[in-house]
Amino acid sequence: MSGAGPPSAREAALGVQRVELAQAASHAAALRQADELKTALMASVSHDLKTPLAGIKAAVSSLLDGSVAWPQEDVQSFLETIDTQADRLDRVISDILDLSRIEAGTVTPVLRRLSAGHLLEEAIERTHAATAGRPVSVNAPESLVVDADESLILQALVNLIENAAKYSTHGGTIRLSAERTATGAELSVADEGPGIAEQDLPHVFERFYRAVRPSRGVKGSGLGLAIVKAFVTLSGGTVRVESSPEGTRFVITLPAPIGAGVA
């Protein structure tokens, strides 16, 4: 009695067909995911784009109304509104562009040796306007270096500092620190109160997620922390959050060579 022979042409054709169907299903799933992302993106940011534009339009229209002799304090208020809402609009657009780059896979990290203290100081410089009126402190050993992409980690730190300025207690101190750990280094951004609700903590790095109990009515696109996580991950690191009624602390963990200087 002879053993089983080679598969017939029909069986081979069926095998090829199954592979093609699986590939088509995978491609369709990817297209659905992309469409869902676009839909979620538009739903999330449409309000965040229209609101600052409406504020700017109202302020400019008021200033252009020649029938009203606005007092100087009103003129100043209108100008401050324009400035604030323009900054908000810029932030939303930057978040959208960053997310688009991440989703398109066009962000290519360039890892090199960097001073942890320099990263924190540079991030503070870039967020000077956002932290105006708030004490900001830095604590970082001069010798501590990390391996990371400078632009990506700087943008992650900027997002975290701006987040702290928006959601923490008015006038509360923002504390930046860097320290060596057993496996690398940690860069942290901490603020003072009121903290993140417990039910929100597992979701803060998700795209488009909005807190169950928004803090003081502060609005955002729901993209900032998701972008932080993506940029840190691309740099070979991780990010976590710790929170209590006394404040919130975001911690970025990065590889840190031992006994090496800055390149």
KEKOLTI-693005 format. One record per residue: z, y, x of N, C-alpha, C in turn; residue in one letter. Coordinates in steps of 0.2 Angstrom, whole numbers, plus 2048, in hexadecimal, padded with zeros to 3 digits. Atoms other than C-alpha are relative to their C-alpha. Example, Ala and Ser with C-alpha at 12.3 -4.5 7.8 and 13.67 -1.06 7.14 Angstrom:
// residues 2
8007FA8048277EA83E800806804A/7FF7FA7FC8247FB8448038057FCS/
This chain:
// residues 263
8007FA804800800800800806804M/8007FA7FB7FB8108088058067FES/7FC7FA8028068208097FD8057FDG/8037FA8038048308017FB804804A/8057FC7FC7F4839806801807801G/7FF7F97FF7F184B80B7FF8037F9P/8007FD8077F38577FC7F88027FEP/8077FF8027E38597F27FE808800S/8027F98007D98697F18038047FBA/7FD7FD8067E086C7E0807802802R/7F97FF7FE7F286B7E7800806805E/8007FA7FB7EE8777F57FE8067FDA/8017FA8047E68837E98068037FCA/7FA7FE8047F58837DE805803805L/7FB7FD7FB8008867EE7FE807802G/8037F97FE7F58957F38018057FAV/7FF7FB8067F689C7E18078027FFQ/7F97FF80080989A7E1802806805R/7FF7FB7FB80A8A47F17FD8077FEV/8037F98027FE8B27EA8048037FAE/7FC7FD8058088B37DA807803802L/7FA7FD7FD8188B57E4800807803A/8017F97FD8118C37EE7FE8057FBQ/8027FB80580A8CB7DF8068037FCA/7FA7FF80481B8CA7D6804805805A/7FD7FC7FB8238D17E67FE808800S/8037F97FF8178E07E78018047F9H/7FF7FD8078198E37D4808803800A/7F97FE80082C8E47D7801806804A/8007FA7FC82A8F07E57FE8067FDA/8037FB80481F8FB7DA8058037FBL/7FB7FE80582C8FB7CC806803803R/7FA7FD7FD83A8FF7D87FE807802Q/8027F97FE83090E7DF7FF8047FAA/8017FC80682C9147CD8078027FED/7FA7FF80283E9127C9804806804E/7FD7FB7FB84391C7D87FE8077FEL/8037FA80183792A7D48038037F9K/7FE7FD80683D92B7C2807802800T/7F97FE7FF84F92B7C7801807804A/8007FA7FC84B9387D47FF8067FCL/8027FA8058439447C78058017FBM/7FA7FF8048519417BB806803803A/7FA7FD7FD85E9457C7800807803S/8017FA7FD8579547D07FD8067FBV/8037FB80584E95D7C18058057FES/7FB7FB80285E9657BB802804807H/7FE7FD7FA8639697CD7FB805803D/8057FB7FD8539727D17FF8057FBL/8017FB80585297B7C0806805800K/7FA7FB8018649827C0800805806T/8007FA7FB86398C7D17FA8047FFP/8067FC8028519927CC8028047FAL/7FE7FC8058589987BC805806802A/7FC7FB7FE8669A17C47FD806804G/8037FB7FC85B9A97D17FB8057FBI/8057FD80584E9AE7C38048057FCK/7FC7FB80585C9B67B8803806805A/7FE7FB7FC8639C07C77FB805802A/8067FC7FE8529C67CD7FE8057FAV/8037FC80684D9CB7BB8058067FES/7FB7FB80185D9D57B9800806805S/8007FB7FB85B9DE7C97F98047FFL/8067FD8018499E27C48008047FAL/8007FD80784E9E97B3802808801D/7FF7F97FE84B9FC7B68048047FAG/7FC7FC805854A007A5807800801S/7F98007FF8659FC7AC802802807V/7FE7FE7F986EA057BA8067FC802A/7FA8047FE8789F77C1805803805W/7FB7FE7FB8889FB7CA7FF7FC806P/8018037F98889F77DD8037F9800Q/7FD8077FF8949E87DA7FC7FB7FCE/8048048038899E17CD7F97FE804D/8068027FB87A9E27D98027FB805V/7FE8047FB8849DA7E68017F97FDQ/7FF8068038899CC7DA7F97FC7FFS/8068038018779C97D67FD7FD806F/8028027F98729C87E88037FA802L/7FC8057FE8809BC7EB7FE7F97FCE/80280580487A9B17DD7F97FD803T/8078027FD8689B17E48017FC807I/7FE8037FA86F9AC7F58027F97FFD/7FD80780187A99E7EF7FB7FB7FDT/80580480486D9977E37FA7FE804Q/8068027FC85F9977F08037FB805A/7FD8067FC86B98D7FC8007FA7FDD/7FF80680486E9817EE7F97FD7FFR/80780380185B97F7EB7FE7FD807L/8028027F985897D7FE8037F9801D/7FD8067FF86596F7FE7FD7FA7FCR/80380680485E9657F07F97FE802V/8078017FD84C9677F78017FC806I/7FF8037FA8529618088027F87FES/7FE80680285B9528007FA7FC7FDD/80680480284B94D7F77FB7FE805I/8058027FA84094E8078037FB804L/7FD8057FC84D9448108007F97FDD/80180780484D9368037F97FE800L/80780280083A9368037FF7FD807S/8018027F983A9348168037F9801R/7FC8067FF8479268157FC7FA7FCI/80380580483E91D8077F97FE802E/8068027FE82D91E80F8007FD807A/7FF8037FA83491781F7FD804806G/8037FB7FA82E92682A806802804T/7FB7FE7FC83F9298318017FB806V/7FF8047FA83F922843806802804T/7FA7FE7FC85092384C7FE800807P/8018007F985092885E807800803V/7F98017FE861922865800802807L/7FF7FE7F986892A874808802801R/7F97FE7FF87992E87C8028077FER/7FE7F980288293D874807801800L/7F97FE8008929468758028017F9S/7FE80080689C9438668038077FEA/7FD7FA8018A59548687FA8057FEG/8067FC80189495D8697FD7FF7F9H/80280180788E9558598048037FBL/7FC7FD80589D95B84F7FF808801L/8007F880089C96D8567F98027FEE/8077FD80388996E8528007FF7F9E/80080180788C9678418048067FDA/7FC7FA80389997583E7FC806800I/8047FA7FF88D9828457FB8007FAE/80580180588097C8388028017F9R/7FD7FF80788C97D829804806800T/7FB7FA80089498E82D8008037FAH/8007FC80688E99681D8047FC7FBA/7FD804806894987812807800801A/7F98007FF8A598781A804807801T/7FD7F98008A899A81A8068007FCA/7F97FF8038BA99E8168047FA800G/7FC8077FF8C098C81A8027FF807R/7FF8027F98C998782A7FD7FA801P/8038067FD8C097A8348027FF806V/7FE8037F98C79708427FC7FB803S/8038057FC8C096584F8057FD805V/7FC8047FB8C99578597FB7FB803N/8048067FD8BE94D865801800807A/8008007F88C09478777FA802803P/8067FE7FC8B494F8837FC7FA803E/8038067FC8B093E88B7FC7FC7FBS/8038058048AB93587B7F98017FEL/8078008018999318797FE7FB7FBV/80380580588F92886B7F97FF801V/80780280087E91F86A7FE8017F9D/8027FE80787592785B7FA804801A/8067FB8018669318558038077FFD/7FC7FA80186C9438577FE8047FAE/8027FC80686294B8498037FC7F9S/7FD80480686793D83C807801800L/7F980080087993D8418038077FEI/7FE7F980187A9508417FF8027F8L/8017FF80787295082F8057FD7FCQ/7FA80480487F943829806804800A/7FA7FC7FF88D94E8308008067FCL/8017FA80488695E8288017FE7F9V/7FF8028078859558178077FF7FEN/7F980180189794F819804806800L/7FD7FA7FF89D96081E7FF8057F9I/8027FC80689496980F8037FD7FAE/7FC80380589B95C8048078017FFN/7F97FE7FF8AC95F80A8028077FDA/7FF7F98028AA9728077FF8017F9A/8018008078A496F7F58057FD7FCK/7FC8038048B09637EF808800801Y/7F88007FE8C19667F88038067FDS/7FC7FB8038CE9727F37FE807804T/8037FA7FE8C89847F5805803806H/7FC7FD7FB8CE98B8068037FA804G/7FD8067FC8D397980C7FD7FF806G/8038017F98D197481E7FB7FA800T/8058067FF8C29698238017FE807I/7FE8037F98C795E8327FA7FB802R/8048057FD8BA95683D8037FD806L/7FD8047FA8BF94984A7FB7FB802S/8038067FD8B893C8568057FD804A/7FC8047FC8C192E85E7FD7F9801E/8038067FE8BD91E8678047FA7FCR/7FD8068048C090D85E7FF7FA805T/8008067FC8C18FB8657F87FE801A/8078028008AE8F98617FB806800T/8057FA7FF8A790B8628048067FFG/7FD7FA8018AB91C85C8008027F8A/8007FE8078B092484B7FF808800E/8017F98018AA9368468028017F8L/7FE7FF8078B393C8368008077FES/7FF7FA8038B394A82A8058007FAV/7FA8008048C394D8208018077FCA/7FF7FA8048C79598128078007FDD/7FA8008038D695E8088008007F8E/8008018078D79587F67FA8027FCG/7FB8048048D59547E87FE7F8800P/8028077FF8CC9447EE7FB7FD7FBG/8058038048C09387E68037FB7FBI/7FD8058058C492E7D67FF7F9802A/8008077FD8C891C7DA7F97FC7FDE/8058038038BA9167CE7F9802803Q/8067FD7FC8AD9217D87FF7FD807D/8018027F98B191B7E97FB7FB802L/8058057FE8A790B7E97F8802800P/8077FE8018979157E47FE807803H/8017FA7FD8989257EE7FA801804V/8068007FC88A9207F97FA7FE7FDF/80680280487E91B7EB7FC8067FFE/8047FB80286F9257E88018027F8R/8007FD8068709307D98077FF7FCF/7FA80180388292B7D58048077FFY/7FD7FA80188C9397CD8077FD7FER/7F980280189F9387CC8028007F8A/7FD8008078A89337BB8038067FEV/7FC7FA8018B39427BD7FD805805R/8027FB7FB8A99507C6805804802P/7FB7FB7FD8B395B7D17FE8077FFS/8007F98018B596C7CA7F98027FER/8067FF8038A496B7C27FA801805G/8057FF7FB89B96B7D37FA7FB7FFV/8068048018899657D17FC7FE806K/8048027FA87E95B7DD7FB7FB7FEG/80580580186F9507DE8027F9800S/7FE8078008799407E17FC7FD806G/8048037FB86E93E7F1804801807L/7FD7FE7F98799467FF8037FA804G/7FD8067FC8849378037FC7FA801L/8048067FF87792A8007FB802807A/8047FE7FA86D93480E8047FF806I/7FC8017FA87C9348198007F8802V/8008077FE87D9218187FA7FD803K/8068037FD86B91E81B7FF803807A/8007FD7F986B92A82A8047FD805F/7FC8037FB87A9228327FE7F9801V/8038077FF87391082F7FA800805T/8068007FC863915837802801808L/7FD7FF7FA86E91B8468047FA803S/7FC8067FE87690A8478078007FFG/7F97FF80288690F83F8027FE7F9G/7FE80280789090D82F8048077FET/7FC7FA80389991A8248047FD7FAV/7FB8028058A89188198048067FDR/7FC7FA8038B392380E8077FD7FEV/7F98018028C692480C8028067FCE/7FE7FB8048CE92E7FE8067FF7FDS/7FA8008048DE9337F68018077FDS/7FF7F98048E59427EB801805805P/7FF7FB7FB8E894B7FC7F9801804E/8067FF7FD8D694A8027FB7FA801G/8068057FF8C69408077FE800807T/8028017F98C193A8187FA7FB800R/8058047FF8B093481C7FF7FE807F/8008037F98AE92982C7FA7FD802V/8078037FD89E9268368027FC806I/7FE8057FA8A09178427F97FF804T/8068017FC8939178508027FC807L/7FF8037FA89090D860802805805P/7FE7FB7FB89991586F8017FC807A/7FF8047FA89690F881806802804P/7FA7FF7FC8A590D88C7FF803807I/8017FD7F98A691889C7FA802801G/8067FD7FE89692089A8008077FEA/8007F980189193289A7FA8027FBG/8057FE80588593C88F7F9800804V/8068007FD87393A8937FD807800A/
